[in-house]
């Protein structure tokens, strides 16, 4: 899994969250989806689909009829939770017989860790379960984008190719439209019912899988929220009689009181990403616009954007941020676990891993929890909903219909929901070979650590993710409770749920902003420098981009 550095980027947040724990909420209103067409315009031409057309493209949703019900049901779209181990004999079965043709498929996916050897027992068992052989072409996840661009520009494209959302830049979105199959004939409407596990993937994940006017992606669903979570050391807070801050003033006051550089304790790491939520700053492309009368306002142009940076800068100026975070070096999670920082803003995916690592590694009293979001003005926060999926696998358009159906059978197996035998097999392998059950908790064997733990099948397709940690039931309860408390504050941004490929001339328009944000918060640049950068952004294409999006909206009116 990718590590999240002390000064996280959008990419690292997406990776740490989406890969570790993908979930999504049902019941989100259907919106139009669009991408670029053959004419190269992201919203125009053949790539755009109306709301009515999208309704015809999307698969029918049908919840699994065999998966075991969660211990903590979803509330208002929050993630469901399982805090108990389910015995194998009690699991539902979604793929009672292999339906593959016996052929072979090549698959290129990212991998963080050491690739398993070819022909290992886990891969062989999965192959037998689906009825085909997967030839894995795993690539280092840290440099995956470089390899991805090269492969998609060539002629020898694997049968299945995973594309993480943070790599949707440059020519890759156009390559997706040109190189990969339209899955609509196989999955749209009731056709998906031939693949029950794919039918159980919530609609928002499929909605985010429409590229170039067609259903192309096999999604890894992700949570509505959770890309940024403000964590605190619950054990340390309780020992000192502290309560988590509930406002900006409380945060800064607590940070100053709790920081002791002499004792190597600082209040927090970089909190910029949480600050954006405290101030209700709009999310990233293409949801970075809001309507204001007859025009659109970009996130860079909002007062809230500058105010969030200014407040973040106050933390650095006050000396309450760990010096390694100031220098953008080291690992934020390690500092937090060691007690050198009391609060961090990270992706939700770190939650279970940190707790499990500490509790089993000699620190049984370690506890972390998530603070509720608050608004900078004392009112209710605005938490912008994330798209239903952020990682996809695509099928080579040159495959025959039979081989495409083989790929869909593989995806159907991989998308088996929690509470099914196939999900257990995908995540843990074979009982007594890849894992054993100790005190009601699955524990990987050495063979499981080598063959199963380096994740591969998860990237082909994934189910509606659940919070499922029988080894840490308190984490399940805390995480589900946090989601439930935040959901009433979730709002859909403009262009929610859509893949919009902007014209190539805008591809690098915003490249400098993330570094400049960090310079501003650390005092290396001023708010005036950011205002000047926004003015330059407008001159260099921002205003033109605004008009492009306005035309998109007008065309759909």
LINZIUR-V252627 format. One line per field, one symbol per residue. psi: psi as a letter, one per 40 degrees, with the letter a starting at -180 (. if undefined). burial: b if it has 9 or more other ideal C-beta (glycine too) atoms within 8 Angstrom, else e. Layout:
BEGIN
psi->???
burial->???
END
This chain:
BEGIN
psi->iiihidgiidddddddddddghiiiiehihiiiiaiaeeehdeiaeeiiidddddddiihhhiheeihiidhiihfeihiiheihhideeiihegdiheieeaihihhiihhahhiiieiddddddddddfihhhhgiihddfdddddddddeaeghidhhhhideegibedddddddeiihedddeibedeeegddddehidddddeehhfeihdihigiiidiedhhhiigddddddefiiiieiddddddddddehgddefhidiahfdddddddefhiaiheefiiigbeaihiddeidddddddddddddddefehhddddefiahddddddeedieiihiideecddddddddeeegeehhiihiiiiideeaiihhhhiieiehihihheeiiddddddddddddddehiieidddddddeahhedeiihhfehhhiiddddddddhhcddediiihiihggedgdddddddddddddddeehihihfieihhhiideededededddddddddeeeiidddddddddddddeedddddddddddddde.
burial->bbebbbebeeebbbbbbbbbbbbbbbebebbbbbbbbebebbbbbebbbeeebbeebbbbbeebeebbebebebeebbbbbbbeebeeeebbbbbeeeebeebebbbbbbbbeeebeeebbbbbbbbebbbbebbbbbbbbeebeebbbebbeeeebbbbbbbbbbbeeebbbbbbbebbbebbebbbeebbbebbbbbbbbbbbbbbbbbbbbbbbbbbbbbbbbbbbbbbbbbbbbeeebeebeebebbbbbbbebbeeeeebbbbbbbbbbbbbbbbbbbeebbbbbeeeeebbbbbebebbbbbbbbbbbbbebebbbebbbeeebbbbebbbebbbbbbbbbbbbbbbbbbbbbeeeeeebbbbbbbbbbbeeeebbbbbbbbbbbbbbbbeebeeebbbbbbbbbbbbbbbbbbbbbbbbebbbbebbbebeeebbebbebbbbbbbbbbbbbbbbbbbbbebbebbebbbbbbebbbebbebbebbebbbbbbbbbeebeebeeebeebbbbbbbeeeebebbbebbeebeeebbeebbebbbbbeebee
END
